[in-house]
């Protein structure tokens, strides 16, 4: 038994992935520290006295997260944490340049996010345990989505009801709801995928696709239309339905239902544009921003001017004028990065999200169960779609949404929720990358220990 325990412990030693992760974290810390140093030089002739404190916080939080992963998820992908640290650091530098008081709050929310990252890895020992609570999590997700409509805590900001305010804390509850919806959809589709995939409708001598997928598609469509009509949030309605369609396609592979769902959603969106003034205004600003440059299109026009001013390498940290852009630390932080860091800075952000997408899909491919596969794919898709929609809205590929750029923009609810998201991905990745020898050695050791505790059947009774 001691040999089996020793073999299991030897196989559980930290893998080269953790050394890779540590190296990537150091690299991201060097990049972020260099950016902060450049910002300090632009505002004074010497580096800021807070540079040592900043470096300690950046390295300290990164090392804490790395140590937790080394202990609780030693086989997890080495990419998730460094990407989060890099994006979070770039955003923090830009927020410090714009609003120093918000930077202090963002540092606090980062610490909370790291704590919840560790807590999630500690509580969620196995990803399949989340499958047991799908309906409870669905109810909680619906409650979070509809909470901004409550008269006491809900807030209406610029015609959209996306925020809640409880005491000194405010945030967007949809950031937490998206993770809960991922868990529910992964659980539902992993259980029903055979029913949704196999043709069961017989017409004459032919088997046609089952009409069973029609029900979930209509429910998702109705709920997204409800969000659009009640909360006036085009972005979340589109994100919710696009995410549902992506999960449906991943689990069934049926293209015809995707076309059908996209068609009815486009029809509903067209009707919403016609009857909802806030939605119509957002579409008009998207199509003709310069015609409303002094009114409703001022934000997007200033963002475009800022990115155009930045050019290839930017004006330099602290040397541009991103303050002319409304909400430069939240909705438009990608434009602020483009102005002062140029195409080079925005490319770093885009490439980081592409690497995250690749690592998440790799974790989904190696997952041990259908539920874990769909959950990893769903979490990856929804965060990537959110980043794609906000960056596309700023560059006028899509209408501007009310989302914040994950890990980069100022906002406690988004930052904390996304750290929980990558913790779940790390758990799934750890399970998928874990060698079979570790599981066999551990299971064998447990079986031997149980047999040692069992009394022998042939042993004579004691007096």
VOPAGU-2260 file (C-alpha; in pm, 1 decimal, decimal comma):
REM VOPAGU-2260
SITE   aa  ch    i         X         Y         Z
SITE  UNK   A    0       0,0       0,0       0,0
SITE  UNK   A    1     285,4     237,7      75,8
SITE  UNK   A    2     427,1     177,9    -273,3
SITE  UNK   A    3      92,1     268,6    -429,9
SITE  UNK   A    4      64,6     583,3    -220,0
SITE  UNK   A    5     419,0     678,9    -314,1
SITE  UNK   A    6     348,9     618,6    -680,6
SITE  UNK   A    7      33,5     831,1    -664,8
SITE  UNK   A    8     216,8    1112,9    -488,3
SITE  UNK   A    9     497,4    1097,2    -741,0
SITE  UNK   A   10     253,3    1115,2   -1030,7
SITE  UNK   A   11      73,4    1405,6    -865,0
SITE  UNK   A   12     381,0    1623,8    -844,5
SITE  UNK   A   13     344,8    1959,2   -1020,5
SITE  UNK   A   14     367,4    1913,3   -1394,3
SITE  UNK   A   15     566,2    2120,1   -1644,6
SITE  UNK   A   16     239,7    2308,6   -1707,4
SITE  UNK   A   17     280,6    2483,8   -1374,0
SITE  UNK   A   18     633,5    2589,4   -1458,8
SITE  UNK   A   19     505,9    2719,0   -1791,3
SITE  UNK   A   20     229,5    2904,7   -1612,2
SITE  UNK   A   21     476,4    3062,1   -1371,3
SITE  UNK   A   22     696,3    3176,4   -1658,6
SITE  UNK   A   23     398,3    3327,2   -1842,8
SITE  UNK   A   24     283,0    3503,2   -1526,1
SITE  UNK   A   25     628,2    3655,9   -1481,0
SITE  UNK   A   26     624,0    3767,6   -1845,2
SITE  UNK   A   27     280,9    3927,4   -1809,7
SITE  UNK   A   28     392,5    4097,8   -1488,2
SITE  UNK   A   29     698,9    4238,7   -1666,9
SITE  UNK   A   30     480,4    4376,6   -1947,7
SITE  UNK   A   31     230,0    4532,9   -1709,9
SITE  UNK   A   32     503,5    4677,7   -1488,1
SITE  UNK   A   33     675,6    4827,9   -1792,8
SITE  UNK   A   34     349,7    4993,3   -1897,0
SITE  UNK   A   35     296,3    5131,5   -1546,3
SITE  UNK   A   36     653,6    5263,6   -1541,9
SITE  UNK   A   37     601,9    5440,1   -1875,0
SITE  UNK   A   38     284,8    5594,4   -1737,6
SITE  UNK   A   39     474,1    5716,6   -1432,1
SITE  UNK   A   40     746,2    5872,7   -1646,3
SITE  UNK   A   41     486,2    6054,3   -1856,2
SITE  UNK   A   42     345,5    6228,8   -1549,4
SITE  UNK   A   43     670,6    6302,0   -1362,6
SITE  UNK   A   44    1046,1    6302,4   -1416,0
SITE  UNK   A   45    1096,1    5994,9   -1199,1
SITE  UNK   A   46     907,3    5675,9   -1139,9
SITE  UNK   A   47     618,1    5698,4    -900,5
SITE  UNK   A   48     670,1    5609,1    -536,4
SITE  UNK   A   49     379,4    5372,6    -573,7
SITE  UNK   A   50     564,6    5160,8    -830,9
SITE  UNK   A   51     707,4    4923,6    -569,5
SITE  UNK   A   52     365,3    4880,8    -410,6
SITE  UNK   A   53     208,8    4823,4    -750,9
SITE  UNK   A   54     471,6    4565,3    -845,2
SITE  UNK   A   55     421,3    4387,8    -513,2
SITE  UNK   A   56      46,0    4370,6    -562,6
SITE  UNK   A   57      73,4    4247,7    -922,2
SITE  UNK   A   58     330,4    3981,8    -841,2
SITE  UNK   A   59     166,8    3892,0    -511,2
SITE  UNK   A   60    -179,5    3827,3    -651,6
SITE  UNK   A   61     -35,8    3636,3    -947,6
SITE  UNK   A   62     176,2    3416,3    -723,0
SITE  UNK   A   63    -118,0    3348,0    -491,1
SITE  UNK   A   64    -333,6    3237,3    -783,4
SITE  UNK   A   65     -47,5    3026,4    -919,1
SITE  UNK   A   66      11,1    2859,0    -582,3
SITE  UNK   A   67    -358,2    2775,8    -549,3
SITE  UNK   A   68    -363,9    2624,7    -898,2
SITE  UNK   A   69     -46,1    2427,0    -826,9
SITE  UNK   A   70    -211,9    2266,9    -523,8
SITE  UNK   A   71    -576,6    2231,2    -629,1
SITE  UNK   A   72    -552,0    2189,6   -1007,3
SITE  UNK   A   73    -195,6    2081,1   -1090,2
SITE  UNK   A   74    -281,8    1956,0   -1440,5
SITE  UNK   A   75    -485,5    2259,6   -1551,5
SITE  UNK   A   76    -398,1    2452,5   -1865,3
SITE  UNK   A   77    -113,7    2701,9   -1804,2
SITE  UNK   A   78    -278,2    2964,6   -2026,4
SITE  UNK   A   79    -590,2    3083,0   -1840,5
SITE  UNK   A   80    -427,1    3262,8   -1549,2
SITE  UNK   A   81    -151,6    3443,4   -1745,3
SITE  UNK   A   82    -405,7    3572,7   -1998,9
SITE  UNK   A   83    -633,1    3696,6   -1721,5
SITE  UNK   A   84    -337,2    3859,7   -1545,5
SITE  UNK   A   85    -219,6    4031,7   -1865,7
SITE  UNK   A   86    -563,2    4166,8   -1958,8
SITE  UNK   A   87    -636,3    4268,1   -1601,3
SITE  UNK   A   88    -299,7    4444,5   -1576,0
SITE  UNK   A   89    -339,6    4635,8   -1903,5
SITE  UNK   A   90    -683,1    4747,1   -1794,5
SITE  UNK   A   91    -555,1    4851,8   -1453,8
SITE  UNK   A   92    -280,3    5065,1   -1606,7
SITE  UNK   A   93    -530,0    5241,3   -1832,5
SITE  UNK   A   94    -775,9    5292,8   -1545,9
SITE  UNK   A   95    -492,3    5436,6   -1333,3
SITE  UNK   A   96    -414,4    5680,3   -1611,4
SITE  UNK   A   97    -779,7    5790,9   -1638,2
SITE  UNK   A   98    -924,5    5771,2   -1286,6
SITE  UNK   A   99    -682,3    5688,0   -1002,2
SITE  UNK   A  100    -966,0    5649,5    -751,3
SITE  UNK   A  101   -1125,2    5379,5    -970,5
SITE  UNK   A  102    -787,6    5204,5    -996,1
SITE  UNK   A  103    -783,3    5151,8    -619,2
SITE  UNK   A  104   -1128,4    4995,4    -633,2
SITE  UNK   A  105   -1025,6    4781,2    -927,9
SITE  UNK   A  106    -726,2    4651,1    -732,7
SITE  UNK   A  107    -961,0    4554,6    -450,3
SITE  UNK   A  108   -1197,2    4376,5    -688,4
SITE  UNK   A  109    -899,8    4192,5    -837,9
SITE  UNK   A  110    -811,4    4061,6    -493,4
SITE  UNK   A  111   -1174,0    3951,4    -443,9
SITE  UNK   A  112   -1165,3    3781,3    -783,4
SITE  UNK   A  113    -847,1    3589,8    -694,7
SITE  UNK   A  114   -1004,5    3484,6    -364,9
SITE  UNK   A  115   -1317,8    3353,9    -540,0
SITE  UNK   A  116   -1097,9    3183,5    -798,4
SITE  UNK   A  117    -929,8    2990,6    -516,7
SITE  UNK   A  118   -1260,9    2926,8    -339,7
SITE  UNK   A  119   -1418,8    2789,8    -657,7
SITE  UNK   A  120   -1131,5    2548,4    -713,8
SITE  UNK   A  121   -1156,3    2438,5    -350,2
SITE  UNK   A  122   -1534,2    2384,0    -354,1
SITE  UNK   A  123   -1574,1    2237,2    -703,4
SITE  UNK   A  124   -1369,0    1920,8    -665,7
SITE  UNK   A  125   -1527,1    1762,5    -973,3
SITE  UNK   A  126   -1693,4    1950,6   -1255,2
SITE  UNK   A  127   -1973,0    1695,8   -1285,1
SITE  UNK   A  128   -2093,5    1789,8    -936,5
SITE  UNK   A  129   -2237,5    2107,7   -1087,5
SITE  UNK   A  130   -2470,3    1893,3   -1298,7
SITE  UNK   A  131   -2678,4    1806,8    -992,3
SITE  UNK   A  132   -2804,1    2160,2    -933,4
SITE  UNK   A  133   -2904,2    2267,4   -1284,1
SITE  UNK   A  134   -3264,0    2370,7   -1211,5
SITE  UNK   A  135   -3167,7    2552,4    -892,6
SITE  UNK   A  136   -2896,5    2737,9   -1082,8
SITE  UNK   A  137   -3143,3    2817,1   -1361,9
SITE  UNK   A  138   -3383,5    2977,1   -1115,5
SITE  UNK   A  139   -3098,9    3176,0    -963,7
SITE  UNK   A  140   -2987,4    3289,8   -1311,7
SITE  UNK   A  141   -3339,5    3407,3   -1398,5
SITE  UNK   A  142   -3360,6    3591,8   -1067,8
SITE  UNK   A  143   -3029,8    3766,4   -1137,8
SITE  UNK   A  144   -3134,8    3864,0   -1491,1
SITE  UNK   A  145   -3465,4    4009,3   -1373,7
SITE  UNK   A  146   -3331,3    4172,5   -1055,2
SITE  UNK   A  147   -3262,6    4510,1   -1226,1
SITE  UNK   A  148   -3640,8    4538,4   -1275,6
SITE  UNK   A  149   -3702,8    4547,5    -900,5
SITE  UNK   A  150   -3813,8    4894,6    -788,2
SITE  UNK   A  151   -3577,3    4935,4    -491,9
SITE  UNK   A  152   -3245,6    4797,4    -608,2
SITE  UNK   A  153   -3282,3    4820,9    -988,1
SITE  UNK   A  154   -3125,3    5114,7   -1171,0
SITE  UNK   A  155   -3215,9    5263,5   -1508,4
SITE  UNK   A  156   -2904,4    5412,4   -1669,5
SITE  UNK   A  157   -2935,5    5570,4   -2013,4
SITE  UNK   A  158   -3257,0    5383,7   -2087,5
SITE  UNK   A  159   -3123,9    5037,3   -1996,7
SITE  UNK   A  160   -3203,6    4847,3   -1678,1
SITE  UNK   A  161   -2887,5    4641,9   -1630,8
SITE  UNK   A  162   -2762,2    4751,6   -1289,8
SITE  UNK   A  163   -2858,2    4692,1    -930,0
SITE  UNK   A  164   -2754,1    4906,4    -636,4
SITE  UNK   A  165   -2734,4    4761,2    -285,5
SITE  UNK   A  166   -2584,1    5001,8     -33,8
SITE  UNK   A  167   -2245,4    5122,8    -159,8
SITE  UNK   A  168   -2213,5    4834,7    -406,9
SITE  UNK   A  169   -2351,5    4838,5    -760,6
SITE  UNK   A  170   -2303,0    4598,0   -1047,3
SITE  UNK   A  171   -2449,3    4405,4   -1337,7
SITE  UNK   A  172   -2604,6    4077,4   -1216,4
SITE  UNK   A  173   -2604,2    3936,5   -1569,9
SITE  UNK   A  174   -2230,1    3878,4   -1528,2
SITE  UNK   A  175   -2301,8    3606,3   -1273,8
SITE  UNK   A  176   -2612,6    3486,4   -1455,2
SITE  UNK   A  177   -2415,0    3398,8   -1768,1
SITE  UNK   A  178   -2208,9    3139,7   -1576,0
SITE  UNK   A  179   -2521,2    2983,7   -1425,1
SITE  UNK   A  180   -2686,6    2967,7   -1765,7
SITE  UNK   A  181   -2376,5    2794,4   -1903,2
SITE  UNK   A  182   -2406,8    2524,9   -1637,9
SITE  UNK   A  183   -2778,6    2475,9   -1705,2
SITE  UNK   A  184   -2742,9    2459,3   -2084,2
SITE  UNK   A  185   -2450,2    2218,2   -2056,9
SITE  UNK   A  186   -2649,5    1992,3   -1825,6
SITE  UNK   A  187   -2965,8    2008,8   -2037,0
SITE  UNK   A  188   -2798,4    1946,6   -2372,9
SITE  UNK   A  189   -2573,4    1669,4   -2242,3
SITE  UNK   A  190   -2883,7    1483,7   -2122,7
SITE  UNK   A  191   -3108,8    1557,9   -2422,1
SITE  UNK   A  192   -2857,0    1558,8   -2707,0
SITE  UNK   A  193   -2957,6    1213,3   -2833,3
SITE  UNK   A  194   -3325,1    1312,1   -2840,3
SITE  UNK   A  195   -3243,1    1636,9   -3017,0
SITE  UNK   A  196   -2997,9    1481,8   -3262,0
SITE  UNK   A  197   -3156,9    1155,5   -3382,8
SITE  UNK   A  198   -3435,4    1177,5   -3647,8
SITE  UNK   A  199   -3752,9    1029,8   -3496,2
SITE  UNK   A  200   -4034,7    1177,1   -3706,5
SITE  UNK   A  201   -4153,3     918,1   -3960,0
SITE  UNK   A  202   -4330,9    1041,9   -4271,6
SITE  UNK   A  203   -4405,8     751,0   -4500,6
SITE  UNK   A  204   -4084,5     555,9   -4542,7
SITE  UNK   A  205   -3858,5     843,8   -4441,8
SITE  UNK   A  206   -3726,6     955,7   -4105,1
SITE  UNK   A  207   -3721,1    1333,0   -4067,7
SITE  UNK   A  208   -3556,4    1546,4   -3797,6
SITE  UNK   A  209   -3742,9    1541,8   -3470,5
SITE  UNK   A  210   -3946,4    1854,0   -3384,5
SITE  UNK   A  211   -3817,4    1826,8   -3025,7
SITE  UNK   A  212   -3556,6    2106,7   -3070,9
SITE  UNK   A  213   -3835,4    2350,1   -3158,3
SITE  UNK   A  214   -3940,9    2382,9   -2792,9
SITE  UNK   A  215   -3603,4    2489,3   -2643,3
SITE  UNK   A  216   -3537,2    2724,4   -2935,4
SITE  UNK   A  217   -3872,3    2899,1   -2889,8
SITE  UNK   A  218   -3819,1    2926,5   -2513,3
SITE  UNK   A  219   -3473,0    3080,6   -2560,2
SITE  UNK   A  220   -3611,0    3314,8   -2826,9
SITE  UNK   A  221   -3900,3    3424,3   -2604,9
SITE  UNK   A  222   -3672,4    3490,4   -2309,5
SITE  UNK   A  223   -3425,1    3692,3   -2516,0
SITE  UNK   A  224   -3714,6    3895,8   -2658,8
SITE  UNK   A  225   -3837,6    3953,6   -2302,7
SITE  UNK   A  226   -3495,5    4087,9   -2205,2
SITE  UNK   A  227   -3499,8    4312,5   -2511,9
SITE  UNK   A  228   -3849,9    4444,4   -2442,8
SITE  UNK   A  229   -3826,7    4492,7   -2066,8
SITE  UNK   A  230   -3462,4    4581,6   -2004,6
SITE  UNK   A  231   -3403,1    4746,8   -2346,4
SITE  UNK   A  232   -3070,2    4568,4   -2369,4
SITE  UNK   A  233   -2988,1    4472,0   -2726,6
SITE  UNK   A  234   -2644,6    4341,3   -2632,9
SITE  UNK   A  235   -2747,2    4087,4   -2371,5
SITE  UNK   A  236   -3045,0    3968,9   -2578,8
SITE  UNK   A  237   -2812,7    3900,6   -2873,0
SITE  UNK   A  238   -2546,7    3743,3   -2649,9
SITE  UNK   A  239   -2800,1    3517,2   -2478,4
SITE  UNK   A  240   -2950,6    3383,7   -2798,5
SITE  UNK   A  241   -2616,3    3355,7   -2981,5
SITE  UNK   A  242   -2478,1    3159,9   -2688,2
SITE  UNK   A  243   -2781,4    2929,7   -2685,1
SITE  UNK   A  244   -2752,1    2865,3   -3058,7
SITE  UNK   A  245   -2380,1    2792,3   -3021,9
SITE  UNK   A  246   -2447,4    2540,2   -2743,0
SITE  UNK   A  247   -2727,5    2383,0   -2947,5
SITE  UNK   A  248   -2500,5    2341,6   -3248,6
SITE  UNK   A  249   -2216,6    2197,0   -3039,9
SITE  UNK   A  250   -2446,0    1934,4   -2889,3
SITE  UNK   A  251   -2650,4    1836,6   -3196,6
SITE  UNK   A  252   -2467,6    1955,4   -3507,9
SITE  UNK   A  253   -2797,2    2044,5   -3677,7
SITE  UNK   A  254   -2760,6    2346,2   -3903,7
SITE  UNK   A  255   -3124,1    2371,5   -4009,0
SITE  UNK   A  256   -3238,7    2456,1   -3657,6
SITE  UNK   A  257   -2964,8    2714,6   -3626,3
SITE  UNK   A  258   -3090,0    2882,3   -3942,5
SITE  UNK   A  259   -3446,3    2868,0   -3811,4
SITE  UNK   A  260   -3349,2    3013,7   -3472,8
SITE  UNK   A  261   -3141,5    3288,4   -3629,8
SITE  UNK   A  262   -3431,3    3374,5   -3859,5
SITE  UNK   A  263   -3692,2    3413,1   -3587,3
SITE  UNK   A  264   -3449,0    3609,4   -3372,0
SITE  UNK   A  265   -3375,1    3847,3   -3659,4
SITE  UNK   A  266   -3750,5    3890,2   -3710,8
SITE  UNK   A  267   -3802,4    3964,5   -3341,0
SITE  UNK   A  268   -3512,9    4208,4   -3339,8
SITE  UNK   A  269   -3657,9    4385,0   -3644,1
SITE  UNK   A  270   -3991,7    4427,3   -3465,0
SITE  UNK   A  271   -3810,7    4548,8   -3152,5
SITE  UNK   A  272   -3627,4    4811,5   -3353,9
SITE  UNK   A  273   -3958,7    4936,3   -3486,8
SITE  UNK   A  274   -4145,8    4962,1   -3157,5
SITE  UNK   A  275   -3874,1    5033,5   -2896,5
SITE  UNK   A  276   -3723,4    5385,1   -2915,9
SITE  UNK   A  277   -3407,1    5292,5   -2724,1
SITE  UNK   A  278   -3331,1    5001,7   -2957,4
SITE  UNK   A  279   -3407,3    5210,1   -3264,5
SITE  UNK   A  280   -3177,2    5486,4   -3142,1
SITE  UNK   A  281   -2890,6    5243,8   -3089,0
SITE  UNK   A  282   -2926,6    5102,8   -3440,4
SITE  UNK   A  283   -2945,5    5453,8   -3587,8
SITE  UNK   A  284   -2629,3    5559,9   -3407,1
SITE  UNK   A  285   -2454,3    5248,1   -3531,6
SITE  UNK   A  286   -2545,6    5312,9   -3893,9
SITE  UNK   A  287   -2505,5    5692,5   -3898,7
SITE  UNK   A  288   -2283,9    5802,0   -3606,9
SITE  UNK   A  289   -2141,5    6111,8   -3772,5
SITE  UNK   A  290   -2489,9    6244,4   -3845,5
SITE  UNK   A  291   -2543,5    6255,2   -3468,6
SITE  UNK   A  292   -2186,6    6341,1   -3369,9
SITE  UNK   A  293   -2293,0    6609,6   -3120,7
SITE  UNK   A  294   -2579,0    6413,8   -2962,0
SITE  UNK   A  295   -2640,7    6040,5   -2942,3
SITE  UNK   A  296   -2343,7    5950,2   -3161,8
SITE  UNK   A  297   -2090,6    6152,0   -2964,0
SITE  UNK   A  298   -1952,3    5853,0   -2773,7
SITE  UNK   A  299   -1883,5    5628,0   -3070,4
SITE  UNK   A  300   -1749,5    5916,9   -3282,4
SITE  UNK   A  301   -1502,2    6021,2   -3013,0
SITE  UNK   A  302   -1396,4    5660,2   -2974,4
SITE  UNK   A  303   -1325,8    5633,0   -3346,2
SITE  UNK   A  304   -1131,7    5959,6   -3342,4
SITE  UNK   A  305    -927,5    5834,1   -3048,6
SITE  UNK   A  306    -834,2    5508,8   -3217,8
SITE  UNK   A  307    -750,7    5695,3   -3538,1
SITE  UNK   A  308    -526,1    5933,1   -3344,3
SITE  UNK   A  309    -336,7    5641,7   -3188,8
SITE  UNK   A  310    -218,3    5503,5   -3519,7
SITE  UNK   A  311      30,3    5219,0   -3512,3
SITE  UNK   A  312     207,7    5264,8   -3176,6
SITE  UNK   A  313     -19,2    5517,1   -3003,0
SITE  UNK   A  314      35,7    5860,7   -2861,9
SITE  UNK   A  315     205,2    5715,9   -2553,8
SITE  UNK   A  316      64,5    5643,1   -2208,8
SITE  UNK   A  317     -43,6    5967,0   -2045,6
SITE  UNK   A  318      11,6    6170,0   -2363,1
SITE  UNK   A  319    -324,7    6127,9   -2536,7
SITE  UNK   A  320    -669,8    6265,7   -2461,3
SITE  UNK   A  321    -891,0    5962,5   -2392,0
SITE  UNK   A  322   -1085,5    6175,1   -2144,7
SITE  UNK   A  323   -1275,6    6319,6   -2441,3
SITE  UNK   A  324   -1438,8    5978,1   -2487,3
SITE  UNK   A  325   -1744,6    5924,4   -2264,5
SITE  UNK   A  326   -1695,7    5633,2   -2020,6
SITE  UNK   A  327   -1335,3    5559,2   -2124,8
SITE  UNK   A  328   -1272,2    5321,6   -1833,3
SITE  UNK   A  329   -1579,8    5102,4   -1887,8
SITE  UNK   A  330   -1766,4    5086,0   -2218,5
SITE  UNK   A  331   -1492,9    5248,0   -2428,2
SITE  UNK   A  332   -1168,9    5132,1   -2268,0
SITE  UNK   A  333   -1072,0    4953,9   -2590,0
SITE  UNK   A  334   -1076,1    5294,2   -2764,2
SITE  UNK   A  335    -863,2    5445,4   -2486,5
SITE  UNK   A  336    -609,4    5164,2   -2530,1
SITE  UNK   A  337    -611,3    5221,4   -2905,3
SITE  UNK   A  338    -540,1    5592,8   -2862,7
SITE  UNK   A  339    -246,2    5568,3   -2622,1
SITE  UNK   A  340    -108,9    5222,3   -2710,6
SITE  UNK   A  341    -206,4    5221,8   -3077,4
SITE  UNK   A  342    -272,8    4924,9   -3301,1
SITE  UNK   A  343       4,7    4741,0   -3116,9
SITE  UNK   A  344    -180,4    4761,3   -2784,6
SITE  UNK   A  345    -519,3    4663,6   -2925,1
SITE  UNK   A  346    -359,9    4373,6   -3112,5
SITE  UNK   A  347    -217,1    4241,4   -2786,1
SITE  UNK   A  348    -565,7    4247,7   -2635,3
SITE  UNK   A  349    -723,9    4074,8   -2935,9
SITE  UNK   A  350    -453,0    3807,0   -2953,1
SITE  UNK   A  351    -492,2    3740,1   -2579,2
SITE  UNK   A  352    -862,0    3667,2   -2627,7
SITE  UNK   A  353    -780,0    3442,9   -2925,5
SITE  UNK   A  354    -537,8    3243,1   -2709,8
SITE  UNK   A  355    -805,8    3217,9   -2441,8
SITE  UNK   A  356   -1051,9    3085,9   -2701,0
SITE  UNK   A  357    -802,9    2822,9   -2814,8
SITE  UNK   A  358    -719,6    2712,0   -2460,6
SITE  UNK   A  359   -1086,8    2690,7   -2366,0
SITE  UNK   A  360   -1179,4    2481,8   -2669,3
SITE  UNK   A  361    -881,3    2257,0   -2603,2
SITE  UNK   A  362   -1005,9    2204,9   -2247,3
SITE  UNK   A  363   -1349,3    2118,7   -2387,6
SITE  UNK   A  364   -1199,1    1870,4   -2632,3
SITE  UNK   A  365   -1009,9    1687,3   -2356,2
SITE  UNK   A  366   -1293,4    1689,7   -2101,3
SITE  UNK   A  367   -1393,4    1352,9   -1955,3
SITE  UNK   A  368   -1773,6    1381,0   -1988,3
SITE  UNK   A  369   -2029,1    1530,8   -2224,4
SITE  UNK   A  370   -2138,5    1772,1   -1953,5
SITE  UNK   A  371   -1783,5    1894,1   -1893,7
SITE  UNK   A  372   -1721,3    1926,1   -2268,1
SITE  UNK   A  373   -2028,6    2142,9   -2319,5
SITE  UNK   A  374   -1964,4    2345,1   -2004,6
SITE  UNK   A  375   -1606,1    2427,2   -2103,3
SITE  UNK   A  376   -1713,3    2513,5   -2457,4
SITE  UNK   A  377   -2002,1    2726,7   -2330,7
SITE  UNK   A  378   -1791,9    2924,4   -2084,8
SITE  UNK   A  379   -1528,9    2983,9   -2352,2
SITE  UNK   A  380   -1783,6    3087,2   -2613,6
SITE  UNK   A  381   -1977,1    3326,8   -2392,5
SITE  UNK   A  382   -1668,5    3514,4   -2271,6
SITE  UNK   A  383   -1524,3    3526,2   -2623,6
SITE  UNK   A  384   -1856,0    3646,2   -2768,0
SITE  UNK   A  385   -1875,6    3918,0   -2503,8
SITE  UNK   A  386   -1526,5    4041,1   -2593,7
SITE  UNK   A  387   -1604,5    4015,1   -2965,9
SITE  UNK   A  388   -1929,0    4213,1   -2933,7
SITE  UNK   A  389   -1778,3    4497,4   -2731,3
SITE  UNK   A  390   -1470,5    4531,9   -2953,9
SITE  UNK   A  391   -1689,9    4501,7   -3261,7
SITE  UNK   A  392   -1926,6    4766,1   -3126,4
SITE  UNK   A  393   -1644,2    5013,1   -3068,0
SITE  UNK   A  394   -1513,6    4957,6   -3422,1
SITE  UNK   A  395   -1869,4    4971,8   -3567,1
SITE  UNK   A  396   -1893,9    4610,6   -3675,2
SITE  UNK   A  397   -2201,3    4584,5   -3452,1
SITE  UNK   A  398   -2420,9    4821,9   -3254,2
SITE  UNK   A  399   -2253,8    4929,9   -2931,7
SITE  UNK   A  400   -2357,8    4709,8   -2639,6
SITE  UNK   A  401   -2368,0    4774,5   -2267,7
SITE  UNK   A  402   -2106,0    4509,3   -2192,4
SITE  UNK   A  403   -1765,2    4563,5   -2039,8
SITE  UNK   A  404   -1452,2    4414,2   -2193,8
SITE  UNK   A  405   -1371,1    4105,3   -1980,2
SITE  UNK   A  406   -1082,1    4152,7   -1734,2
SITE  UNK   A  407    -990,5    4488,0   -1894,0
SITE  UNK   A  408   -1271,6    4734,2   -1821,9
SITE  UNK   A  409   -1349,3    4880,7   -1481,5
SITE  UNK   A  410   -1620,9    4690,5   -1298,6
SITE  UNK   A  411   -1628,5    4464,3    -996,7
SITE  UNK   A  412   -1912,3    4233,3   -1099,2
SITE  UNK   A  413   -1756,8    4155,6   -1437,0
SITE  UNK   A  414   -1406,6    4103,4   -1297,8
SITE  UNK   A  415   -1515,6    3875,8   -1013,8
SITE  UNK   A  416   -1749,5    3669,4   -1234,7
SITE  UNK   A  417   -1479,5    3616,3   -1496,0
SITE  UNK   A  418   -1229,5    3491,2   -1237,2
SITE  UNK   A  419   -1490,2    3237,9   -1124,8
SITE  UNK   A  420   -1538,6    3145,3   -1491,1
SITE  UNK   A  421   -1171,3    3067,0   -1547,7
SITE  UNK   A  422   -1164,3    2870,3   -1220,9
SITE  UNK   A  423   -1433,0    2636,4   -1356,8
SITE  UNK   A  424   -1239,2    2610,0   -1682,9
SITE  UNK   A  425    -924,0    2530,1   -1486,8
SITE  UNK   A  426   -1105,1    2251,0   -1302,1
SITE  UNK   A  427   -1231,4    2096,1   -1628,2
SITE  UNK   A  428    -886,9    2131,7   -1784,7
SITE  UNK   A  429    -724,4    1969,8   -1481,3
SITE  UNK   A  430    -956,8    1669,6   -1509,0
SITE  UNK   A  431    -899,0    1634,1   -1881,7
SITE  UNK   A  432    -520,0    1662,9   -1864,7
SITE  UNK   A  433    -478,6    1435,1   -1565,8
SITE  UNK   A  434    -296,5    1116,2   -1670,4
SITE  UNK   A  435    -489,2     792,6   -1637,2
SITE  UNK   A  436    -204,7     649,3   -1424,2
SITE  UNK   A  437    -284,0     897,7   -1148,7
SITE  UNK   A  438    -645,3     790,4   -1133,0
SITE  UNK   A  439    -555,7     419,9   -1146,2
SITE  UNK   A  440    -287,6     448,3    -876,3
SITE  UNK   A  441    -512,3     648,7    -647,4
SITE  UNK   A  442    -810,3     416,0    -695,7
SITE  UNK   A  443    -593,2     109,0    -639,9
SITE  UNK   A  444    -452,7     255,4    -319,0
SITE  UNK   A  445    -801,8     327,0    -190,2
SITE  UNK   A  446    -917,1     -27,4    -271,6
SITE  UNK   A  447    -620,4    -174,5     -83,5
SITE  UNK   A  448    -688,1      47,4     215,3
SITE  UNK   A  449   -1053,2     -63,5     224,7
SITE  UNK   A  450    -954,7    -428,6     202,9
SITE  UNK   A  451    -710,7    -386,6     492,5
SITE  UNK   A  452    -989,2    -247,5     706,0
SITE  UNK   A  453   -1224,7    -537,1     619,1
SITE  UNK   A  454   -1210,1    -838,7     854,8
SITE  UNK   A  455   -1096,5   -1158,4     686,8
SITE  UNK   A  456   -1377,6   -1407,3     622,2
SITE  UNK   A  457   -1168,3   -1707,2     735,1
SITE  UNK   A  458   -1034,8   -1551,0    1054,9
SITE  UNK   A  459   -1137,8   -1745,0    1369,3
SITE  UNK   A  460   -1368,2   -1561,4    1610,2
SITE  UNK   A  461   -1196,5   -1407,3    1908,2
SITE  UNK   A  462   -1302,3   -1497,5    2259,5
